[in-house]
Amino acid sequence: MRYETDTELERALTSIADRLDVTPSRDLATVVVRRIARSDRQVRLTSPGARRVFILVALMLTVFAGAAVAGALGVPGLRIIFRDQPAPTVAPVPSNQPTELDIAGLALGVEVDDVGSVSDRLDFAPLLPTDPRVGDPRVFVSMTPAGGRTSLLYLPNDFLPESRATGVGALLAQFQGDLAPSFVTKLADQGVLVEPVQIGGYDGWWIEGLHEVRFEDRNGSVQSLTNRVSDNVLVWRVGAMTLRLESALARDAAIDLALTVR
């Protein structure tokens, strides 16, 4: 049987899954995605066909296990759920000045004086990009998730284009992923590219395209104000920390910036 579109094939696979007597198993999902991660170290998913295969595998994991769990690829604190529906859109942001933006809607927490002030509130010091082109950040601290989180907000400039979703140049969030295994949930809809990447020897995820993002509170509940639309995102792990870089940068530029984070 031949399917004219990926959507038709996805629906056929889902229909088959509905007729199979298979007990859902997150262990099965973990084994499969770990093998995907190992193979990506030799073959990067650059062709459209390879990306479609990866997405279809992830969709099957969604059918059997509920979601593709990025923690199985070495990035704790992140879930990716694939949905067969149009991706979200946003109206153009009228200003690139963060004081005029809805900071509360970004769920960044409380603003502090500088990076040195973070250690007064949390048990870790944030990592910083050493690339001088990003400029100086505004620094925010939140006690959500468990263990706390820092967010560095960078204004748009010649290097950092303005984000369609937030109006800022970049947001770099950091938290202890092992303490919050599902803090961030990414909802990957039609047209959103999800791709495993390598960042300095660490596993990561590249998510390209506007998509919905949800943040859990300390009790594991998703609060309404923490559901929002996100721009391109690079998520990776450094030691015990999970880092999330949101920007309008292309993949290679985002990876190059991530490699400067120390």
Residue pairs with C-beta under 8 A, 6 or more apart in sequence:
1 12
3 9
3 12
6 52
6 55
6 56
7 84
7 190
9 56
10 56
10 59
10 84
11 84
13 56
13 59
13 60
13 63
14 59
14 63
17 60
17 63
17 64
22 64
24 64
24 65
24 66
25 64
25 65
26 65
26 66
26 69
28 61
28 64
28 65
29 61
29 64
29 65
29 68
29 69
29 72
30 69
30 72
32 57
32 61
33 58
33 61
33 68
33 69
33 72
33 73
34 72
34 73
36 54
36 57
36 73
36 196
37 72
37 73
37 74
37 196
37 203
40 196
40 197
40 198
41 198
43 50
44 197
45 51
45 54
45 195
45 196
51 193
51 195
54 194
54 195
54 196
55 82
55 194
58 68
58 80
58 82
58 194
59 82
61 67
61 68
62 68
62 81
62 82
66 81
67 79
67 80
67 81
67 185
68 79
68 80
68 81
68 82
69 79
69 80
69 182
70 76
70 78
70 79
70 80
70 205
70 235
71 77
71 78
71 79
71 177
71 181
73 196
73 203
73 205
74 202
74 203
74 237
75 177
75 203
75 204
75 205
75 235
75 236
75 237
75 242
76 177
76 178
76 180
76 181
76 237
76 242
77 145
77 175
77 176
77 177
77 178
77 180
77 181
77 182
77 183
77 184
77 242
78 177
78 182
78 183
78 184
78 185
78 186
78 205
78 235
78 242
78 244
79 182
79 184
79 185
79 186
80 185
80 186
80 188
80 194
80 205
80 207
81 185
81 186
81 187
81 188
82 188
82 194
83 187
83 188
83 189
84 189
84 190
85 189
85 190
86 189
86 190
86 191
87 189
87 190
87 191
87 192
87 209
87 210
87 211
88 189
88 210
88 211
88 212
88 229
89 210
90 164
90 165
90 210
90 229
92 164
93 101
93 162
93 163
93 164
93 166
93 167
94 100
94 167
95 101
95 167
96 155
96 156
96 162
96 167
96 168
96 169
97 155
98 138
98 153
98 155
98 167
98 168
101 166
101 167
101 168
103 111
104 225
105 225
105 228
106 151
106 153
106 166
106 171
106 228
107 142
107 215
107 225
107 226
107 228
108 140
108 142
108 151
108 153
108 171
109 140
109 141
109 142
109 143
109 144
109 149
109 151
110 140
110 141
110 142
111 138
111 139
111 140
112 118
112 121
112 139
112 140
112 141
113 139
114 139
115 125
115 126
115 128
115 137
115 139
115 152
117 139
117 141
118 124
118 125
118 126
118 139
118 141
118 150
119 125
121 141
121 143
121 148
122 141
122 147
122 148
122 150
123 147
123 148
124 147
124 148
124 174
124 176
124 240
124 241
126 139
126 150
126 152
126 174
127 174
127 238
127 241
127 243
127 261
127 262
128 137
128 152
128 261
128 262
129 172
129 257
129 260
129 261
130 260
130 261
130 262
131 159
131 257
131 260
133 157
133 158
133 159
133 160
134 154
134 157
134 159
134 160
134 169
134 170
134 257
135 154
135 155
135 157
135 160
135 169
137 152
137 153
137 154
137 172
138 152
138 153
139 150
139 151
139 152
139 153
140 150
140 151
140 152
140 153
141 148
141 149
141 150
141 151
142 148
142 149
142 150
142 151
143 149
143 218
144 183
144 215
144 216
144 217
144 218
145 175
145 179
145 180
145 183
145 216
145 217
145 218
146 176
146 179
146 180
146 218
147 175
147 176
147 179
147 180
148 175
148 176
149 173
149 174
149 175
150 173
150 174
150 175
151 171
151 172
151 173
151 174
152 170
152 171
152 172
152 173
153 168
153 170
153 171
154 160
154 168
154 169
154 170
154 171
154 172
155 168
155 169
156 162
156 163
156 167
156 168
156 169
157 169
159 169
160 169
160 170
160 247
160 248
160 249
161 169
161 247
161 248
161 249
162 168
162 169
162 248
163 169
163 170
163 231
163 246
163 247
163 248
164 210
164 231
164 248
165 210
165 228
165 229
165 230
165 231
165 246
166 231
166 246
169 247
170 245
170 246
170 247
170 249
170 257
171 244
171 245
171 246
171 247
172 243
172 244
172 245
172 246
172 261
173 243
173 244
173 246
174 241
174 242
174 243
174 244
175 183
175 241
175 242
176 240
176 241
176 242
177 183
177 237
177 240
177 241
177 242
178 240
180 216
182 216
182 220
183 215
183 216
184 213
184 214
184 215
184 216
184 235
184 244
185 213
185 214
185 215
185 216
185 222
186 194
186 207
186 211
186 212
186 213
186 230
186 233
187 211
187 212
187 213
187 214
188 194
188 207
188 211
189 211
189 212
191 209
192 207
192 208
192 209
192 210
192 211
193 206
193 207
193 208
193 209
194 205
194 206
194 207
195 205
195 206
195 207
195 208
195 251
196 203
196 204
196 205
196 206
197 203
197 204
197 205
197 206
197 234
197 236
197 251
197 255
198 204
199 234
199 236
199 255
199 258
199 259
200 238
200 258
200 259
202 236
202 237
202 238
203 236
203 237
204 234
204 235
204 236
204 237
204 258
205 233
205 234
205 235
205 236
206 232
206 233
206 234
206 251
206 254
206 255
207 230
207 232
207 233
207 234
207 235
208 232
208 251
209 232
210 229
210 230
210 231
211 229
211 230
211 233
212 227
212 228
212 229
212 230
213 227
213 228
213 229
213 230
213 233
214 222
214 226
214 227
215 222
215 223
215 226
216 222
216 226
217 223
217 226
230 246
231 246
231 247
231 248
232 246
232 247
232 248
232 249
232 250
232 251
232 254
233 244
233 245
233 246
234 244
234 245
234 251
234 254
234 255
234 258
235 242
235 243
235 244
235 245
236 242
236 243
236 258
237 243
238 261
243 258
243 261
245 254
245 257
245 258
247 254
247 257
249 257
